[in-house]
Amino acid sequence: MKLIEITKENWSDVLFLTTNESGMPTLCEEYVASNALSMVQAQFENGWIAKAIEEDGEIVGFTMYGFCEKQNFYELCRLMIDKNHQKKGFGTQALKLILEEMRQIPDCKEVYLSTDPDNIVGKHLYEKAGFISQNRKIDDEDLYKFIFS
């Protein structure tokens, strides 16, 4: 598995990934904003890095991370694995790769993320990777923090 740049050759593959059971991407999916919204956000807001998640030459997911100016911290704000590729361990693998990349950012000592309170699978993934609940909410989502050791 690897994180790859989004290019003119693969952007539409990324755009049409979805977590929706129907298989149709929407602007706001159950637990994550759409890849389309995220790619636009990364284009127009400073500090965000958007990448596709590739496994064996196939794009299986999307991530966006970087410095959140609004909150003044480094954030993993998007991680999604397409519904056709879930339950294969790709989320765990991708999260490790993302954290490895974020560790390389010179002043990034900790990473925050927020998730829907009902996202039990996501919470388990994040806690297993070492994220710790901050027992507070941002935009009605539970806030977690990972500290690089």
Residue pairs with C-beta under 8 A, 6 or more apart in sequence:
1 53
1 54
1 55
1 90
1 93
1 94
1 97
2 53
2 54
2 97
3 51
3 52
3 53
3 54
3 63
3 94
3 97
3 98
3 101
4 10
4 51
4 52
4 53
4 54
4 59
5 51
5 52
6 14
6 39
6 50
6 51
6 52
10 52
10 59
11 39
13 52
13 59
14 35
14 39
14 52
14 59
14 62
15 25
15 35
15 36
15 39
16 25
17 25
17 35
17 59
17 60
17 61
17 62
17 80
17 82
18 24
18 25
18 26
18 29
18 34
18 82
18 83
19 29
19 30
19 31
19 32
19 80
19 81
19 82
19 83
19 86
20 26
20 29
20 30
20 83
21 83
23 83
25 34
25 35
25 36
26 34
27 33
27 34
27 36
27 37
28 34
28 37
29 80
30 116
31 115
31 116
31 118
31 119
31 122
32 78
32 79
32 80
33 41
33 78
35 62
35 78
35 80
38 50
38 62
38 64
38 77
38 78
39 50
41 48
41 64
42 48
42 49
42 50
42 64
42 66
45 69
46 67
46 69
47 66
47 67
47 68
47 69
48 64
48 65
48 66
48 67
48 77
49 64
49 65
49 66
49 101
50 62
50 63
50 64
50 78
51 62
51 63
51 64
52 59
52 61
52 62
53 59
53 60
53 61
53 62
53 63
53 81
53 90
53 94
53 97
54 60
55 85
55 90
60 81
60 82
60 85
60 90
61 79
61 80
61 81
61 82
61 85
61 90
61 91
61 94
62 78
62 79
62 80
63 76
63 78
63 79
63 80
63 94
63 98
64 77
64 78
65 74
65 75
65 76
65 77
65 78
65 98
65 101
65 102
65 111
66 74
66 75
66 77
67 73
67 74
67 75
68 74
68 75
68 77
68 112
71 112
71 138
73 110
73 112
74 102
74 105
74 108
74 110
74 111
74 112
75 111
75 112
75 113
75 114
76 95
76 98
76 99
76 102
76 111
76 112
76 113
77 113
77 114
79 91
79 94
79 95
79 98
79 113
81 90
81 91
81 94
91 125
92 125
92 128
92 129
95 125
95 126
95 129
96 129
99 111
99 129
99 146
99 148
102 108
102 111
103 148
108 148
109 147
109 148
110 145
110 146
110 147
110 148
111 131
111 145
111 146
111 148
112 134
112 143
112 144
112 145
112 146
113 126
113 131
113 143
113 144
113 146
114 137
114 138
114 139
114 141
114 142
114 143
114 144
115 122
115 123
115 126
115 141
115 142
115 144
116 122
116 141
116 142
117 140
117 141
117 142
123 142
123 144
126 144
126 146
127 133
127 144
129 146
130 146
130 147
131 144
131 145
131 146
132 144
132 145
132 146
132 147
133 142
133 143
133 144
134 142
134 143
134 144
134 145
136 143
137 143
